[in-house]
Amino acid sequence: MKAFTQVFMAHYRQFMRDRAALFFTFIFPIMFILIFGWVFRNPGTEIFKIGIVDQGSPHSAGFITQGLDSVVVKGEKSFKIKTGELANQLQLLRDGDLDAVIVIPESMDSSLNLNQPADLQLYYDPSTTVNQQILVPILHQVIDGINLSLPGNVRFISMEEQSIQSHDLRYIDYLLPGILGMQLMFTGIFGGLPIIQQRQAHIIKRLGGTPLRRSTLVFGELVFRMILVLLTAVLIILVGRLVFDVQMVGNWLVLCGMVILGTLVFTCLGYLVAAFVKTEEAANPLLNIITFPMMFLSGTFFEVNNMPSYIEPVVKMLPLTYLSDALRQIMVDGSPLYSMTTDIGVMLVWTVVSLAITIRFFRWD
């Protein structure tokens, strides 16, 4: 029994001294529960913004508006309607200010009076999974309800779906750029860990006695990270293309530039952590606390539009949000959350601020 107790206590002490094991055993699952529980604790009622373009009689638009207004969830209308010209409405849809645009044809009123079928045009963005999986089926049900209210219960009105994307996007098309962004984040931020390890082991101090410049040490590490992430990016894109037929539609040089910028942002964040954390044991949990919430709140796996509005300020602060958005625009022509200029600008600000604080507080020993 004594031997058993000694073995048990030895494993207990070894486990308690391993900060990473403690983190992934106890803190990591709690983080999952808290993050998802907090984000989705009160999802509220989804309200869709619909643009209506009436090219015919106003009487026809009244049918559609009345049908949309009849959809009420928890005492709140599910659709917010905005009328206007086709070009303006489509631009609002591309900018993400509308969820769909319904175009009523000029001949609709006369077709219904003659008991002839009339086709509505529904423009939407299929890269937004909420629109594809929830909004479009609801709109079809609304049209079915309008048909049932017409004399004879005949299906006169139908709706033809039109994508504003040049090609159809699937979930894997949305996911792949997010995975690439997530990998850049991990590779970059954890790049600060070797510096902490070398400093803790006094390797950097001993290297200080050699002709090797510290700038050369950092530059060598940075170039190694760049090559590593470029190879990772190629591997991710290759697997996506060969296994899931994900087509890369953007410019390869622009993609390389964005990959390098993303790596630079998160490498600077990794060095920022290295400036304040002295030991590897303290660094591992901190790096995980930084990276895992960012991974789930930046639109890597699901659209940030699905999150409650009160969490939006947090999402807008995270650099991974802008990197994933930019990669999605370049790789699969996904609908932008922000303009490319905004994405690049925010990442540059993160880079400069992180680097400036690191230079101010970093110590080699």
C-alpha positions in Angstrom: 0.0 0.0 0.0 2.9 2.3 0.8 4.4 1.7 -2.7 1.0 2.4 -4.3 0.7 5.7 -2.4 4.1 6.8 -3.4 3.4 6.0 -7.1 0.0 7.8 -6.9 1.5 10.9 -5.2 4.4 10.9 -7.8 1.8 11.0 -10.6 -0.3 13.6 -8.8 2.7 15.9 -8.3 3.8 15.5 -11.9 0.4 16.3 -13.1 0.0 19.3 -10.9 3.3 20.7 -12.0 2.3 20.4 -15.7 0.4 23.7 -16.4 -0.6 22.6 -19.9 -2.1 19.4 -18.6 -4.0 21.3 -15.9 -5.2 23.7 -18.5 -6.5 21.2 -21.0 -8.0 18.9 -18.3 -9.9 21.5 -16.2 -9.8 25.0 -17.8 -10.3 24.1 -21.5 -13.7 22.4 -21.2 -14.9 25.1 -18.8 -13.9 27.7 -21.4 -15.9 25.9 -24.0 -19.0 25.9 -21.7 -18.6 29.5 -20.8 -17.9 30.8 -24.3 -20.8 29.0 -26.0 -23.1 29.4 -23.1 -22.4 33.1 -22.9 -22.6 33.7 -26.7 -25.8 31.7 -27.2 -27.5 32.2 -23.8 -30.1 34.6 -25.3 -30.1 34.2 -29.1 -33.3 36.4 -29.4 -35.5 36.6 -32.5 -33.9 36.6 -35.9 -35.0 39.6 -38.0 -34.3 39.5 -41.7 -34.0 42.6 -43.8 -35.8 42.3 -47.1 -35.7 44.6 -50.0 -38.7 44.8 -52.3 -38.5 46.1 -55.8 -41.9 46.7 -57.2 -41.7 46.9 -61.0 -45.4 46.7 -61.5 -48.5 47.7 -59.6 -48.3 48.8 -56.0 -51.2 46.5 -55.3 -48.9 43.5 -56.0 -46.3 44.8 -53.5 -49.1 45.0 -50.9 -49.7 41.3 -51.2 -46.0 40.5 -50.5 -45.6 43.1 -47.7 -48.8 41.8 -46.0 -47.5 38.2 -46.3 -44.1 39.1 -44.8 -45.7 41.2 -42.0 -47.8 38.2 -41.0 -44.7 36.3 -39.9 -44.4 37.1 -36.2 -42.2 35.4 -33.6 -42.5 36.2 -29.9 -44.6 39.2 -30.8 -42.0 40.6 -33.1 -42.2 40.8 -36.9 -39.6 38.6 -38.5 -39.0 40.8 -41.6 -37.9 44.4 -41.9 -38.9 45.7 -45.3 -37.2 48.3 -47.4 -38.4 49.3 -50.9 -36.4 50.8 -53.6 -34.9 50.5 -57.1 -33.3 47.2 -58.2 -29.7 48.5 -58.6 -29.7 50.1 -55.2 -31.3 47.1 -53.5 -28.8 44.7 -55.0 -25.9 46.9 -53.9 -27.3 46.9 -50.4 -27.6 43.1 -50.6 -23.9 42.8 -51.7 -22.8 45.1 -48.9 -24.6 42.9 -46.4 -27.2 45.6 -45.5 -30.0 43.4 -46.8 -30.6 39.6 -46.5 -32.6 39.2 -49.7 -34.3 41.2 -52.4 -37.7 40.3 -53.9 -38.4 41.7 -57.3 -42.1 41.9 -58.3 -42.5 41.8 -62.1 -44.3 44.4 -64.0 -46.9 42.0 -65.3 -47.8 40.4 -62.0 -51.1 42.3 -61.4 -52.4 41.6 -64.9 -51.3 37.9 -64.7 -53.2 37.4 -61.4 -56.3 39.1 -62.8 -56.1 36.7 -65.8 -55.5 33.7 -63.5 -52.0 33.2 -65.0 -48.8 32.3 -63.2 -46.4 35.1 -62.1 -42.8 34.6 -61.1 -41.1 36.6 -58.4 -37.3 36.9 -58.5 -35.5 36.3 -55.2 -31.9 37.5 -55.0 -29.9 36.4 -52.0 -26.4 35.5 -51.0 -26.0 31.7 -50.7 -22.6 32.0 -49.0 -24.6 33.1 -45.9 -25.8 29.8 -44.4 -28.6 31.4 -42.4 -30.0 32.8 -45.6 -29.7 29.5 -47.4 -31.0 27.3 -44.7 -33.6 29.5 -42.9 -34.5 32.6 -44.8 -35.2 31.1 -48.3 -37.5 28.3 -46.9 -39.4 30.8 -44.8 -39.9 33.1 -47.9 -41.2 30.1 -49.9 -43.7 29.4 -47.1 -44.8 33.0 -47.1 -45.4 32.7 -50.9 -47.3 29.5 -50.4 -49.5 31.2 -47.8 -50.2 34.0 -50.2 -51.2 31.5 -52.9 -53.6 29.8 -50.4 -55.3 33.2 -49.8 -56.0 33.7 -53.5 -59.3 32.6 -55.0 -59.4 28.9 -55.8 -56.3 28.2 -53.7 -54.3 27.8 -57.0 -50.5 28.2 -57.0 -50.3 31.2 -59.3 -47.3 32.9 -57.6 -43.9 31.2 -57.7 -40.4 32.4 -56.7 -37.3 31.9 -58.8 -34.0 32.0 -56.8 -31.1 34.1 -58.1 -27.7 34.1 -56.4 -25.6 37.3 -56.3 -22.5 35.1 -56.2 -20.8 34.2 -59.4 -20.6 30.7 -58.1 -22.4 28.7 -55.4 -20.6 28.4 -52.1 -20.9 25.4 -49.7 -20.0 25.2 -46.1 -16.6 23.8 -46.9 -15.9 26.9 -49.0 -16.7 29.0 -46.0 -14.7 26.8 -43.6 -11.4 26.4 -45.5 -10.3 30.0 -45.4 -11.3 30.1 -41.7 -9.1 27.0 -41.0 -6.2 28.7 -42.8 -6.6 31.9 -40.7 -6.8 29.8 -37.5 -3.6 28.0 -38.4 -1.8 31.3 -39.1 -2.9 32.5 -35.7 -1.6 29.4 -33.9 1.7 29.3 -35.8 2.3 33.0 -35.2 1.2 33.4 -31.6 3.0 30.2 -30.4 6.2 31.6 -32.2 6.8 33.5 -29.0 7.1 30.3 -27.0 10.7 29.3 -28.3 12.0 32.7 -27.2 10.5 32.2 -23.7 12.0 28.7 -23.5 15.5 29.9 -24.7 15.4 32.8 -22.3 14.4 30.5 -19.4 17.2 28.1 -20.3 19.7 31.1 -20.5 20.4 30.1 -24.1 19.9 33.7 -25.3 22.2 35.0 -22.6 24.9 32.6 -23.7 24.3 33.5 -27.3 24.9 37.1 -26.2 28.5 36.2 -25.7 28.9 35.2 -29.3 29.1 37.5 -32.4 25.5 36.5 -33.3 23.3 39.6 -33.3 19.9 39.3 -31.5 18.2 40.9 -34.5 19.6 38.0 -36.6 18.1 35.6 -34.1 14.7 37.2 -34.3 14.9 37.5 -38.1 15.8 33.9 -38.6 12.9 32.8 -36.4 10.5 35.1 -38.3 11.6 33.8 -41.8 11.3 30.2 -40.5 7.7 31.0 -39.4 6.9 32.6 -42.8 8.1 29.6 -44.8 6.3 27.3 -42.4 2.9 29.1 -42.8 3.3 29.3 -46.6 3.8 25.5 -46.7 0.8 25.1 -44.4 -1.3 27.3 -46.6 -0.3 25.3 -49.7 -1.2 22.1 -47.9 -4.6 23.3 -46.7 -5.5 24.7 -50.1 -4.3 21.5 -51.8 -6.3 19.2 -49.5 -9.4 21.5 -50.0 -9.0 21.3 -53.8 -8.3 17.6 -54.1 -10.7 16.2 -51.5 -13.5 18.8 -51.5 -13.1 20.5 -54.8 -12.8 23.9 -53.2 -11.8 26.3 -56.0 -9.4 29.1 -55.4 -10.8 32.0 -57.4 -8.6 34.9 -56.2 -5.1 36.1 -57.0 -2.3 33.9 -55.7 0.1 36.8 -55.0 -2.6 38.7 -53.1 -3.3 35.5 -51.1 0.5 35.2 -50.3 0.6 38.8 -49.2 -2.4 38.3 -46.9 -0.8 35.1 -45.4 2.4 36.9 -44.7 0.5 39.9 -43.1 -1.6 37.5 -41.0 1.6 35.7 -39.8 3.2 39.0 -39.0 0.2 40.1 -36.9 0.1 37.0 -34.8 3.9 36.6 -34.5 4.0 40.2 -33.1 1.3 39.1 -30.6 3.4 36.1 -29.7 6.4 38.3 -29.1 4.1 40.6 -27.0 3.3 37.7 -24.7 7.0 36.8 -24.6 7.8 40.4 -23.4 5.7 39.9 -20.3 5.8 36.2 -19.5 9.0 34.8 -18.0 8.4 31.0 -17.9 7.1 28.3 -20.3 4.7 27.1 -17.6 3.0 30.4 -17.4 3.1 31.0 -21.2 1.2 27.9 -22.3 -2.1 28.6 -20.5 -2.0 32.3 -21.4 -1.5 31.5 -25.1 -4.3 29.0 -25.0 -6.6 31.5 -23.2 -5.8 34.1 -26.0 -6.2 31.7 -29.0 -9.1 29.5 -28.2 -11.8 32.3 -27.6 -10.5 34.1 -30.7 -10.8 30.9 -32.7 -14.5 30.5 -31.8 -15.5 34.2 -31.9 -13.9 35.3 -35.2 -16.0 33.4 -37.6 -13.7 30.4 -38.2 -16.5 27.8 -38.0 -19.7 29.8 -38.2 -20.7 33.2 -39.3 -20.3 36.0 -36.8 -23.6 37.4 -38.0 -25.3 34.6 -36.2 -23.9 35.8 -32.9 -25.9 38.0 -30.5 -25.5 41.7 -31.1 -24.0 42.4 -27.6 -21.0 40.3 -28.5 -20.3 42.2 -31.7 -17.9 44.8 -30.1 -15.7 41.8 -28.9 -15.8 40.3 -32.4 -14.7 43.6 -34.0 -11.7 43.8 -31.8 -10.2 40.4 -32.7 -7.6 40.4 -35.5 -8.6 36.9 -36.6 -12.0 38.3 -37.6 -10.4 40.5 -40.2 -7.8 37.9 -41.4 -10.5 35.3 -41.9 -12.8 37.8 -43.7 -9.9 38.8 -46.0 -8.9 35.2 -46.8 -12.5 34.3 -47.5 -12.9 37.2 -50.0 -9.6 36.3 -51.7 -9.9 32.5 -51.8 -13.6 31.9 -52.5 -15.1 35.3 -53.3 -17.1 35.2 -50.1 -19.4 38.0 -49.0 -17.3 40.6 -47.1 -17.9 41.5 -43.5 -15.7 44.5 -44.0 -13.9 46.0 -47.0 -10.5 44.7 -47.8 -9.0 48.1 -46.9 -10.6 47.8 -43.4 -9.3 44.3 -43.0 -5.7 45.2 -43.9 -5.9 48.5 -41.9 -7.0 46.8 -38.7 -4.3 44.1 -39.0 -1.6 46.7 -39.6 -2.8 48.6 -36.5 -2.6 45.4 -34.4 0.9 44.7 -35.8 2.3 48.2 -35.1 0.8 48.4 -31.6 2.0 44.9 -30.6 5.4 45.6 -32.0 5.7 49.0 -30.2 4.7 47.5 -26.8 7.0 44.6 -27.3 10.0 46.8 -28.2 9.3 48.9 -25.1 9.0 46.1 -22.5 10.9 43.1 -24.0 14.0 41.9 -22.1 16.4 39.3 -23.3 17.3 37.9 -19.9 
